[in-house]
C-alpha cells in the first residue's frame, strides 16, 4: 500500500466512529495506480480533517461521505463528496 493510500485509509479508520455517531456512512474509492508524490503527511492529514469536518457540519442529519482518489497527469486528485446541502 502506497504512503498516500495508507494516510487516507488510516485517517478514515480513525474517523469512522465519529462519523457513525453523526449518522454518516463513509465509503472509500481509492485508486491503486497512484503515482509517487512528495507531500507533507501531517499537512495532508490536517487537510483531510478540515474537509471531513466541513462535510460533517453540512450533514446535520447524517448522510453519505465518499472519498475518492485518482491519478491525473502525474498528480494525485482527492475528491470528497457529501450529501449535505450546497
N, C-alpha and C positions, 0 to 999 in steps of 0.2 A: 504494500500500500504506500503510495507516494505521500510525502510530508503534507502536501496541500489537502489531500483526501483525508488523511488522518486528523488534521487540525479540524476540519469541518465535522467529521464523524464524532470525534471526541467532544467537541463543543455541543453538538446536538444531543448526544447521550447525556451530558451533564444537564442540559436544558429540559429534556423530556418530562421530568417530574413537575417542574414549574408549569410547563405547557399543559399538562394533564390537569393540574389544579385550576387552570383557567379555561378548561374545556377546549383546548387547542390540540388538534391532531397534526403531528409533524410527519412529513414524508421527505425522503431524500432521493434525489436522482443525480447521482454523481457520475460523470464521465470517467471511463477507465483509461482514456488516451490523453490525459492532460500533459502538456509539456512541463519540463522542469523550469521553474521560475524563481527568481530571487525575491523574497518578501520578508517582512518583519513579522514573525509569528505572533508576537504579543500585540502588535498594532492590528493585525488581521483579526485576532480574537476579539479585540475591542470593537472593531467594525462590525463583526458578526453580532456581538452582544447588543450594540446600538440598533442595528437593523431589526433584530428579532424583538427587542423591547418595543420599538415603534410599531411593529406588526401586532404584537400582543395588545398594546394600548388601543389599537384601531379595532380590535375584535373583542369588544366588551362582553359579548355573549358567546364567546368561543368561536371556533371555526377551523379552517384549514390553513396550514403554513407549509409551503413547499419550497425546498431549497434545491437548486439545480446548479451544476457546473458543466461547462463545456469548453472545448478548445476552439479558439478563433484567431487565425493569423498569428500563431505563435504565442498567443496570450491565453490566460485563463479568465473566463467570464463566470461570475457568480450572479445568479438570479434568485431573488427571494420574492415569492408570490404569496399573498394572503387574501382572505375572503372578507377583509374589513372594508368599510365604505371608503370611497375616494380613490 
